[in-house]
């Protein structure tokens, strides 16, 4: 899918702030998704050159595998990329998704590495759908309870 990106100067790597600003009116959605991925998976996005049409994007990876890619659009706004691998395809049927994302899923061509979804992130339902799909393809890590890992310095003095 060729969607013209906003940051097209390959020679200059944008900062995370510049990528967020480039999302224009889509910046709040950009920031919410980036914050959710960071809080849920403990990862920070990295600028990635995606080609002369798409330009610079923000890719989130966990253990070397892509979770989500956000692209600031030339027209303002945000497009996302999430790839769902074949092992998770059957589980997608059991996930609550908006009609729009369900239709995109149905029309996404299956490739050996997965189905590529490129939704325009323009409403709350799409944000929520992306979170569900990312959690499906890569379950969030379990958080350890602080009390279970109290070290000698964490215990009260006797």
Protein Blocks (a to p, Z undefined) as FASTA:
>chain_A
ZZddfblcfklccdfklmmmmnmmmmmmmmmmmmmmmmmnopacddddebjklmpadddd
eehiafbdcdddfkgpadddddddfklmmmmmmpccdfklmmmmmmpccdfkbccddddc
fbfklmmmmmmmmmmmmccdddddfklmccfklpccZZ
